[in-house]
Amino acid sequence: MKRFLILFVLLSHLIHADFAYDLTQEIGKSQDNWVFSPLSISSCLAMVQLGARGVTADEMRAVLRLSPAAAPLQHTPLSSKDFTLNIAQGMWVREGFSILPSYVEALQEEYAAAVECVPFTAETATKINDWIAQKTNQKIQHLLSPALFTNASRMILANALYFSGKWRSPFSVHNTYSAPFYPSPNQPAHVPFMHQKGFLPYFENDQCKAVALPLLTETDSSLAPVCLLILPHEFDSNPLGSRLISQILEEMSPSRIALTVPKFRVEQQLELADLLQALGMKQVFTPSADLSGIDGLSALYLSDVIHKSFLSFSESGVEAAAATAAVISATSGWMPIPHSPFVIDRPFYFVLAERTTKTILFIGHIQNPCD
């Protein structure tokens, strides 16, 4: 089995597709296995953008591909068979630092953000990390280092996201076996593979083929989570484009599939400042930043953006979590019918998304499931 990509999508309009694609181009330059949540990152940075003005705001909107705000994605399970999707926002402001009431109101109205004034100490890092861990079912731990709380730090904006769902058609653990996966053409690694046969949504074009694994939902749910497994035809090619995921979701149709895919778990922490600047979000990271919509002055800039993701892909389903934190600092411190085989035994991509809204929750790449 060779390289593949897995995307978890919550299906509807693909709000974060372009931003997700742009980030994959940057992250894929230096990473083999990778995973991140476009929804978590864009939600956190959109809270910063609420206070940006002028060129700073223009650059942020252009990179994030911001569109009119959609209804917040949330889903509380209605039964043990239903999926869970929790998203939370928070802001922690340094005691003694004044921010505009209009900014606080916008955060609470548009993002239901919890707002708190706290002393900026090592204990505060623990406090925020504990909040993130609680919101992500303990999957995201120690996102913030106490070293981020410098004399210049003024506020922390954070997003936390947690998803858990069971496959509509689970894999039998009795069909899981060890077989070679090919991170590179001549260097196999033995990994646990899962296997199932059935009718699954399928797509193929001249660049790749893809299959979708739907997750269980209650019949009255407006959200339809699905996991896309995308296998490029060429070993080292990256078929992802700003339209590919939408095309797959729109054009895939049920087909008899014999699916073989590795069981895996992937975690990653990313420092996003350099990546975002490479995409064109430059001014907000400099003393020239205009974040006057936050405090009424032009004396703040974005000093750090940290993101951490986790995703577990197993026989029963998928569990995923992510958190993103933005640090704002003062500028003074800056058979009859055969099943078609779909064997993922080489590097691949994955997407976790919501099918109705086409919102990308997580996107990643597995070079070697053993790592």
N, C-alpha and C positions, 0 to 999 in steps of 0.2 A: 504494500500500500504506500502511496506517495502523498505529497503535500496537498492539504486541502484547507478550506476556509469554512468556518462555521459562524453563522450570524443568527442571533436570537432577535426576532422581530415581533413587536406587538402591532398587528396588522391594522392599518388605516391609512392616512396620508403620511408619506415618508418625511417627517418633519426635519430630521437630522441627517438625511442621506448625503447631501453635498458636503457638509461639514465633516461627516464621518469619513467620506472618501478622501477628502483633503488630508485628514490626520493619518489615515492608513498609509498614504504615500510617504509621509515623513517618518512615521514610526517603523515602517517596513524596511527603511534603509539600514537600520542598525540592529533590528531584532529578528530572531527566528520565530519562537513562540511569542505571541503577544495577544493581549486582550485589553479593551477599554470600553467604557460606556459613553457614547456620544451624548446620550440624554443627560447623564450626570454632569459631564463637563460643561455642556452648553447651558444647562440650567443654572449652574453656579456662576458662570461668566455673564449670563444674562442679568443676574442680580447686580453684578458690578456695572454692567452697561446702563442700567437704569439711572446711575448717577453720573454717567459720562456725558460730555458735551463736545461740540465742535468736531475737529479731526479725530480726536480720541474715540468719540461715539461712532463716527463714520467707519473707522477702521474695524472696530469691534463688530458692528453690524455686518460689514462685508465678509469678515472671516467666519462669523457664526452663522451666516445666512439667515439672520433672524426674520421671521415672518410674524404676522399678528398672532398674539398669544392664543394657544389652543387650550381647551379645558384640561386641567391637571389630570395626569394618568394616575389613578389609584384603583385598587381592587381588593376588597376584603373577601376572603373565601367564604362562600355560602354553605359549603359542606367539606368533608374531608377529601373529596375528589376534586375540589376546585383549586385554582391557582391563587397565589398571593403576589401582589405587587404593591409595595409601599415606597413612597418617595417623600422625603422630608427636607426642609430648608431651615437654616438657622444663621443668625448673625450675633457675634459677640463683640461688643465695643469696649474699648479700654475706659476704665473709670476716669472721669474728668474730661473726656473728649466729647465735644458736642457735635451732633449731626442734625441735619434738617428734619423736622417732623414730617415734611412731605416725602422724604426718602423712606423713612420708617413706614409710613402709611402705604406707600407704593409696594414695598416689600411684603407687607402683611396682606395687602389686597390681592396682588398678582401671584404671590408665591406661598402665601400662608406661612411665612417665615417666623420662627420664634426669635425674639430679640431680647438680648440680655446685656447689661453693663457689668463688667467684671474686672478685677485687677489682672494685669497681664503678668502672670508668674508661671513657674513650672507646673504648679497645681492646676492652672487654667488649661494648659495643654492636656493634662490628664482628664479634666472635666469634659473638654470637647471630644477627646478621643473616646471617652466612655459613652457620650451621646451618640457618636457615630457607630460604635460597636453595638449599642442597644438597638439602633434603627436598622442595622444590617444583620441582625440575628447573630452577632458576635463574629461575623465573617471578615469584617474589616477592622483591624486592630492597629493602634499606634500610628495613625496617619500623620499626626503632627508631632514634630520634635520640639522640645522646649527651646531649642536654639532659635526657632523662628520668632520667638517673643522677645524682640530687641527693644531698645529705648525708642526706636522710630516706629515700631508697630502700633497701629491705631485700631484695627478691626480685622476680624476673621469672618468670611462668608463661607458657608459650607452646604453641600448637598449630600444626602445619603440615600441610596437606592437599594432595595432588596426584592428579589424575585425567587419564587419557588413554584414548580409545577411538575405534574406527572404526565408522562406520555399517554396520549389517547390509546396507543397500542404499545405497551411496554415490551422491552426485550426480556426474554427468559434468561435468568442467570445460568441455566443449564446449557445454554448455547454460547456462553462466553468461553473463549479459548485463546491461547497464546499463538501468535503468528507473526511473521516478519512485516514490519513497517519500514519504508525506505525514506529516511530524511534526506539522503542523497542516493543517486541511482545504484551505487555499488557498495553501500554501507547499511545493510539492514539492521534493525533493532527489534527484538521480540517484545511485543506489547499485548495486553489483553484486548481482544476484539469481541464486539457484540454482533449478533446476527438476527435478522428477522425477514420474513417474506410477507408481502401483502400489497394492497393497492395504496400507493403513496403519490402525492403531488410531485410531478417530475417536469424538468425543463432541460433543454439542451440547445446550444447554438454552436457557432464555429470556434468559440473560445473555451467553453466549459460545459459541464453538466451539473445539475443541482437536483436535490431531493428535499422535501419538507417533512418535518416531523411535527404534527400538531400536538398541542397539549390539551389536557382535559379542562373543560369549562362547564359551568352551569348553563343551561339552555337559554336563560334570559340575560346572559352577559353580553354587553356590547363590544367587549374586547376579545380578540382571538389570537392568543400567543402561539407562535410557531418557531421552530428552529430550522434554518436553512443550512444544508451541507453542500458546499460548492467545491467541485473538483476541476481544476484547470486541465485542459487537454495536454498542454505543454508543461514539462516538469517544473521549471522555474518561473513560469509566467504568472502575472498578477492580472486577472480578468476584471477586477473591480473597477467600475466606473460609476459616475454619478447617476446613470440611468439603469445599470444592470439589475440592482436589487428590485427596483420597481418593475422592470421588465419580467424578472423571474416570477414575482408575486402575481402579476397580471396574466402571464401566459402559461404558467405551469398547469398541467392537467393530470388526472389520476392515471397511473400506469402500474402494471405488475412489476414490482421491484423486489429483488433479493439484496437487501442492504447489509453490508459489512462495514462497521465503523469502530474505531478505537474507543475504548473507555478512557477518559482522561480528566485531569484537573489542572487548571492553570491559574496562576496568581501573578500580578505585576504591579509595581509602583512606578509612576512616571513623574518626572519633573517637567512641566509643560511650558515653561517660560520661553525657552529657546525655540521649541517647536511652533508655538503660536506666533512668535516674531517672524519665523521663516515663512509663515503663511500670510504675513502682512499686518498682524496686530502688534504694531511697534510702539506707538507713542505712549500707550498706557503703561508701559514698562519703564518709562523715563521720567525725569523730573519735569518734563514739558507736558506731562499728562494733565488733562482737564477732567477731573472728577468733582467739579464744583457742585454738581447735583447732589453730592453726599453731604458736604459740610458748608457749602456756600462760598468756599474759597478754592483756589487752584493750588493746593498745597499737599495733595495726596497722589500716590502712584501705586500701581500693582507690583508688588515686590516678588511674590512667589505664587505659583499655582501647582498644587500637588494632587495627584490622582492615584487611586489604588483600586484594583479590580480583582475579583475572584469569580471563577466559574467551574462548576463540577458537572460533568456529563456522564451519566451512568445508566444502568438498565431500567431504573424506575422513572427517571426524569432528569430535570436540570435544576440546579440551584445556583444563583448568581447574586453578587452584591458589588457595589461600587460606592466610592465616596470621593468628592472633590472639594478641596479647600483653596480659597483665594485669600492671600494676605495683603491687606492694604496698609501702606506705611506712609509716614510723612516724608515729603521730598527732601527734607533736611537729612534723611537717612536712607537712600534708595535700592411450470409443466404444461397439459394440452396447449395452453397458451403459456409459454415459458416466462418466468420472471427475468427481467433484464438485470444483470448483475450490476451492482453499484458498490464497488469495493474501494474503500478509502484506505489505501496502504502506502500513501506517500503524503508529503506535506499538503495541508489543506487550510481553507479559511472557514470561519463560522460566523453566523449572525444570529442574534437573539432579538426578535422583533415582535411587535403587535400588529396582527394582520389587518385589522379594520382601519387603524390610523396610519399604518406603515411606519410607525415610529421605531427607530433602531435603539434598542436598549444596550446591547453589547455587540462588539465586533472583535474578531481576533484571528490569529493564525497559529497553527501547530506545525512546527518543523519536526519535533521529536516528542511524542507523548511520554517518553521516559524522563524527560528533564523536569 
